[in-house]
Amino acid sequence: MQHWIARPDELAEQLARWNVFDLVALDTEFIRERTWYPQLALVQMVVPGQDALLVDPTVPGIPDMLRSLLDNPAITKLMHSASEDVQALQRGCGAVPAPLFDTQIAAALCGLGAGMGYQKLVETQLGIALPKSETRSDWLRRPLSHAQLVYAADDVLHLHALHAILRDRLRELGREQWLAEDCARLVANSSNETPERHPHLALRGAQYLDADAQALLCRLLRWREAQARAGDRPKGWILDSELAIALARKPPIDARTLHAFLDTQPKAPRKLRSELWNELAQPLNAEERDIPLVQTPDNAQKKQVRALQDAVAAESTRLGLGDGVLASRRTLEALLDGNGWPKALEGWRRPLLEPLLQPILDSRD
């Protein structure tokens, strides 16, 4: 069952009744197809033995009520795959759900598989098949349909049962602290509004550019993010990644050449062309050139990455963890850059992996 909440006073009454609970299942629905920031459209909540609350966060005053719950350190927020939900809550309510128990992370640490979806986890652990019909629904329309309401409630109604199973398993394995660290990192990373300093590192195509071209690409991508944030538009609407690489590889000689080139590109921006030319026309300065570069790995580097992957795979097998839970390939490649241990490998992972990986790293010398 579910109960629609569209008044702040009604939500306040419900939360007061829930004051005795220290664990609340939580989920959100949001829209992000046409914006940089997620538009919070619905918040679902439930405690054991109660109806699910479907809360309308577009009503003035309700985000303030939700903030009091999100900010309460005595209440653990139970969610599944919460990274984007954290961003939506941060944007819509000005608060993040902490402390957090993420059932997707917990399932991975229990050895059930990395990145398992909510429907699959419910089916494998509880034997319940959930519908997927409203996955791409318009959650900002009002009133929501009956199918939307049922779908939204289902997203939280089974979280408490999953929590009980996963919590007990984590205790048996001695991995509760692992989950606490990973959930805290997820909240910190997801709520971080700081622009990416070196966005070119995330593009594989950057490895085929020389140093100056990578520096120019980094500038273009920084500009793209700033424009996307300022205009609240998806960054791909500002400048497509492949187009940015092409412009960095061979910058046009003047504005007319730029316009002529963009006119041949189906994903070219229709606006901000003058601003884009200004970014391309400015000479690179020393700070812009002083960036880490995406390198094309040679055979020796590929062999080192393979050795690191093999060591991680062996340890994952010993611990009963799925691929990617201990360390991704990209994280291991970052480890080879010589800039210290990536943040993704700090915490509980480092004591496990450092004795295995450090000899491989030392063998490069």
N, C-alpha and C positions, 0 to 999 in steps of 0.2 A: 504493500500500500504506500501511497505518497500523499503529501499534503502541500498544496501550493501556498507560498508565502510571498505577499506583495506589499506588506505594511511593516514599517520598522517596529511598531509597538508589538505586533504579533510575533515577530522574530525575537524580540527581547523577552517576551513571555516564554517562548519555547526554549530559548537558551538558558533562562533561569531554571526551568525544570530539569535541564540537562546538567546542572551545576555539580551533580554528584558523580558524573562520569569523568574518567581521566583519559578516555580514548574515543575519538570521534572519527568515523569514516567520512571522507570528503572527496569530492570530484568537481570538475567544472566543465562547462561547455563554452566555447568561445569561437569567434570568427576572426580569421587572419588572412584570408585570400587577397584582400585588397589594401592591407595596411601593414606597416612595419610593426606596430604594437598590437598585441592581441586584444580584441574587444570582448571583455567578459560579458557573457550572455546569460549564464545560469550557474548556480552553485547548488550542488546536491550534498546533503548531510544526513547521517543517521547514527543513532546509538543503539545498542542491543535492546530488543524488545519494543522498539518504537517505530512509528511510521517514518519513512524517509521525508525529509523536508526539501522541497524544490524551491529555492529562493531566487527571487528576481533581483539581481544586483543593479539593474538599470533604474530602480526606484530610488529617488533621493533619500538619504538617511540609512538605507540598508547597508551600503558599504561600511559605514561607521560601526554598525552592529557586528558585521562580519570581522572587522578588524580586531574587535575585542576578543573574539575567539581565536583568531590566527595568532595574536600576540601573546596569548596565555601560555606561559611555559609549563604549566601544570597539566595541560591537555596535549596528549600526543595526537597528531593528525595522521590518520591512516589513509594512504592513497596508493594508486597504482600508476607507475610510469609518470612521475609528477613533474618532470622538468618544465614542460610547457604550461602546465597548470600553475606552477609557481610564478612564472612570468605573467600569466593572466591575472592572478590574484594580486601580485605586486602592482600591476598597472591599474587594476580596477578598485582595489581596496587599500592600497598603500601599505600592505603588510604581506609577509610570507608565512607559509605554514610550518612552524617549527615549535617543538621538535617533530620530526617526520619519521614515519615507518612506511617505506615504499615496498609494496608487496612484489613488484617486479625485481627490484634489487635483492630482496630477501629470497625469492625463488631461485635466483641465480646463485646466491651464496649457499643455498641448500643443495645445489647440484641438480636443479630441475631444468636448467637451460637458461642461456642469456637472452635477454630481450623478449621474454615470453609475454604475449598479449593477455589482456584481462579475460577475454572470452575463453581462450585456451586454458588458462590457469584454473578458471572456475570449472571448466568441463573435466580437466584431468584430476583435480583435487576434490571436487564436490559432486561430480557426475551430473552437472546441470548445463544444458545447452542454451546459450543466450542468443537472441536475434541480433543481427548486425544491420538491420534495414535503415536505421536512422543515423548511420555513421557520418554522412555528409549532409546532414540536415541544416536548415536555416534556423539557428537557435535564437536569433534576434527577433523573429516574428512573434507577434502576440495576437490572439492566444496561441500557445503551443498545442499541437494535436495530441490526442490520447496516446497515439503510438510514440510520440516524442517523450511524453511524460513517463510512460512505462519504461522506455529505453533508458532515460536519464536516471530513474530510480534504481534500475537493475545495476547501474554502474557503481552503486555504493552498498546495496543490500547484502552482498555476499562478501564484502571486505572483512567483516569481523570474523566470519568463519575461516576465511583464508589466513587471517592474522593468527588465530589460535593454532592452526596447523604449522605455519611457518615459524612462529615464535618458539614453539616447543622443539621443532627440529633444529633451529639455530642454537638453542640452549644445549641440546644433546651434543652438537658439534663444537660448542664453545666459540661461536662466531657472532654473538650478539654485539660485541664491540666493533666487529667488522662492519656490520650493518649501520650502526650508529655513525661511524666515521664516513661511510659512503653516502648516507642520507644527508649528513651535514654538508658534505662537499657538494652534493647535488643542489641543495638550497642556495649555498653561497654562489655557485657558478651560474645557476639559472637566474638569480636575482641581481647579478652583476650588470650594471648599466654602463660600465666603462667600455668605450669603443675598442675594438681589436687593434692592437698596435701594429702588428705585422700580418695583415689579412692575406697577403700574397702566398704565405706559407701553406694555406689550405688548398691552393689550386695546383693540381698536378702539372698542368700545362706551363706553369712558371719555370719548371726545371729546364725548359728548352730556350729560355731567354738569357741573354748575357746580363752582367751585373747592372748596367745602367737601365736596361729594359725592365729588370725586376724592380728597381727603385722607382721607375715611372709607374709600373703596375701597382706597386704599393700605394703610391700617391693617389692614383685613380680610384683604387678600392676604398681608401680612407675618405676621399671626397664623396664616393657613392654612398657610403654608410652615413656620413653627415647629412647628405641630402635626403636620404631615406628617413632618417630620424626626424629631421626638421619638417618634412612634408607628410610624415606618417604614411609612407608608401613602401611596398616591397622593394628591396634593393635591386632585384632583377628588372623592375620597371624603370629604374634610373639608368642602369647600364648593365647589359648582359655580361657575364663573366668571360665568355669566349671572345666577345667583341672587345672587352678591356684588354685581353691578352694580345689581340691583333693590333690594337692601337699602340700598345706599349712596344710591341716588336718593331713596328714601322710607323712612327708618328708622322702624321701629315705635315707637309711643309707650310701650309697656311690654312686659314679658316675655310676658304673656298674648297680646297682639296678635302678637308674634313667633311664638309657638307656633301660633297659629291660622293665620297666613300660611304657615308651613312645612308645616303639615299639608295644604295645598292643592298643594304643589309635589312632583312625582315625584322630583326629584333632591335633595330637602332632606336634610340630615344627620339621622340618628336619634340620634346621640350628640353630646356637646359643645354642646348647645343653651344651657345655662346660661353656659358660657364665651363662646359667641357673643354672647349678650345683654350680657355684661359689656363686650365690645369695642364694641358698638353704643351702650351707655349712657354711656360716658365722654366728656366734652367734648373736643373737639380742642384740642391745645395749639399753641403757636407753631411748634415744630419740625415738627409734622405738617402744618401749613399751608404751611410753606416748602419746597415741592416743585415740580418742573417739572410743568406741566400738559399734558395731551393736548388739542391745539387742533383745532377743526374748520377745515380749510383753506378759505380764501376763494379767489375766482377768481384773484387775483394770485399767491397761494402755489401754487396748482395749476399755473399757468403757469410759475412758477420751477422747480418739480419737473420739469415736462415738459422745460424747457430743460436742466436738469442731466442728465436721462435721455438726451436726444438727444446731448449732448456725450459721455457715457459710451458710448453705443451706437456712435457714430462711431469712438471710440478702440478699442473692442472689435473692431470690424470691421477696423480697420487692423492690429491685433495678431493677428487670427484667433482671438479668444476668444469663448466663448459668453456668452449673457445671464446676468447676475448674477455673473460671475467677478470683474469689476473692482469693482462696487458694486451693492448691492441698492437697490430703491426706498426701503426703510425707512432704510437708511444715509444716503441722500441727503436724506431728510426730516429726519433728525437733524442733518445738516450745516446745514440752514436754521435750526435752533434758535438758532444764534449762540453755542454753547458750545464752539467749537473743532472740530478735526477728530476724528471718531469713531475709536476704536482700530482699527476694521475697515479704515480707510483709511490707517493709518500704514504705515511700512515702504516697500516698493518701490512701492506704489500711489500714494503722495502725490506723488513727483516727476513721475509721469506725469499725474496728474489735476489737481494744483493749478493749473498754467498754464491749463488748460481751464475749470476750474470757478470759480476765484476771480473772474474778470471777471463771471460770472453772479451770484455772491454779492454783489459790490460794487455791482451795478446796482440792488440793493434800496434802497440809501441815497438 
